[in-house]
Amino acid sequence: MHISRVDLNLLVVLDTIYTEGGITKAAEKLHLTQPANSHALARLRDMFDDPLFERQGYKMVPTALTKRLIDPLRDSLQQLGAILNDTQSFEPATAKKRFVVGLRDYMESTVMPRLMQSLALEAPEVELSTVRVNRRNLEGELAAGTLDVAVDVLLPVPAPDKFTRIGVDGMAVVARRDHPRVQGSLDMEAYLAERHILVSSRRAGPGFEDIELHRQGLQRRVALRCQFYFAACRTVSQTDLLLTMPESYAHMASRQFGNQVLPFPAPLAPMDAYLYWHASTDNDAGNRWLRGLMLRSYAHWSGGVPVRWPAWDSSWPAG
């Protein structure tokens, strides 16, 4: 098969279906309709004379041929992307482009105002879309180009991914203003005696603070597991539950809900934030500009806090 007969967009579709495990999710990542993505898969099947994926339950499982193709295919797409990126220029003041950034919800609240202020001044026609990414999918999304950059904790990323420390945040405990047993201070005994809220995108498993407590031979009682810090802060303001959360967001939310913000009652590793991007976009002018904008926004947020490099731990939640 000569390359002149190959639509390179179809190869991107193949890579994305493999990464996402389904046609519908792949269509969402590529901003295509499901029928269009299904049609692309049909063309791929004709091209390779192979089903490429077989449905098992809700997932599309790759065939043996797809498994053999995927690594060299990704390498080729990344090399081609790098060649094209090297020839591109990017003028923020006139650029009309949409970037997709992976962010956690509390990072959106703390950094987004400053980020959008800078964007309005430097690149008024540029759009940002922030999404929440499962950590297990981070490598695939950066490689596929469905994600331009991402901000998260220090993760064990493979060589094609690049990262740099971008900010730091401590952990604080939040309690309602008129909590009957917590007034202005909190020791570990009092902390463990109360019931707690755990914020997590996952349905089960410990939070960052629970892992740290476990290392000290301690365990707290979680009465509520929810998805977002905003909902948790509001719940704290109307109950006796305690919430452990990033300190910067805790102070921000306390202005609205009037909650107490207290130091965590034991040494706790900081929530350092890292900026991730794929090596194929390292020289891309637009991606370089976006990374610089993110770095400046986080530097303003973290207030020049000294660099601290926490070690990766395999027990860190993957959601």
Rosetta blueprint (number, residue, H / E / L):
1 M L
2 H L
3 I H
4 S H
5 R H
6 V L
7 D L
8 L H
9 N H
10 L H
11 L H
12 V H
13 V H
14 L H
15 D H
16 T H
17 I H
18 Y H
19 T H
20 E H
21 G L
22 G L
23 I H
24 T H
25 K H
26 A H
27 A H
28 E H
29 K H
30 L H
31 H L
32 L L
33 T L
34 Q H
35 P H
36 A H
37 N H
38 S H
39 H H
40 A H
41 L H
42 A H
43 R H
44 L H
45 R H
46 D H
47 M H
48 F H
49 D L
50 D L
51 P L
52 L L
53 F E
54 E E
55 R E
56 Q E
57 G L
58 Y L
59 K E
60 M E
61 V E
62 P E
63 T L
64 A H
65 L H
66 T H
67 K H
68 R H
69 L H
70 I H
71 D H
72 P H
73 L H
74 R H
75 D H
76 S H
77 L H
78 Q H
79 Q H
80 L H
81 G H
82 A H
83 I H
84 L H
85 N H
86 D H
87 T L
88 Q L
89 S L
90 F L
91 E L
92 P L
93 A L
94 T L
95 A L
96 K L
97 K L
98 R E
99 F E
100 V E
101 V E
102 G E
103 L L
104 R L
105 D H
106 Y H
107 M H
108 E H
109 S H
110 T H
111 V H
112 M H
113 P H
114 R H
115 L H
116 M H
117 Q H
118 S H
119 L H
120 A H
121 L H
122 E H
123 A L
124 P L
125 E L
126 V L
127 E E
128 L E
129 S E
130 T E
131 V E
132 R L
133 V L
134 N L
135 R H
136 R H
137 N H
138 L H
139 E H
140 G H
141 E H
142 L H
143 A H
144 A H
145 G L
146 T L
147 L L
148 D L
149 V E
150 A E
151 V E
152 D E
153 V L
154 L L
155 L L
156 P L
157 V L
158 P L
159 A L
160 P L
161 D E
162 K E
163 F E
164 T E
165 R E
166 I E
167 G E
168 V L
169 D L
170 G L
171 M E
172 A E
173 V E
174 V E
175 A E
176 R L
177 R L
178 D L
179 H L
180 P L
181 R L
182 V L
183 Q L
184 G L
185 S L
186 L L
187 D L
188 M H
189 E H
190 A H
191 Y H
192 L H
193 A H
194 E L
195 R E
196 H E
197 I E
198 L E
199 V E
200 S L
201 S L
202 R L
203 R L
204 A L
205 G L
206 P L
207 G L
208 F H
209 E H
210 D H
211 I H
212 E H
213 L H
214 H H
215 R H
216 Q L
217 G L
218 L L
219 Q L
220 R L
221 R E
222 V E
223 A E
224 L E
225 R E
226 C E
227 Q L
228 F L
229 Y H
230 F H
231 A H
232 A H
233 C H
234 R H
235 T H
236 V H
237 S H
238 Q L
239 T L
240 D L
241 L L
242 L E
243 L E
244 T E
245 M E
246 P E
247 E H
248 S H
249 Y H
250 A H
251 H H
252 M H
253 A H
254 S H
255 R H
256 Q H
257 F H
258 G L
259 N L
260 Q E
261 V E
262 L E
263 P E
264 F L
265 P L
266 A L
267 P L
268 L L
269 A L
270 P L
271 M L
272 D L
273 A E
274 Y E
275 L E
276 Y E
277 W E
278 H E
279 A H
280 S H
281 T H
282 D L
283 N L
284 D L
285 A H
286 G H
287 N H
288 R H
289 W H
290 L H
291 R H
292 G H
293 L H
294 M H
295 L H
296 R H
297 S H
298 Y H
299 A H
300 H H
301 W H
302 S H
303 G L
304 G L
305 V L
306 P L
307 V L
308 R L
309 W L
310 P L
311 A L
312 W L
313 D L
314 S L
315 S L
316 W L
317 P L
318 A L
319 G L
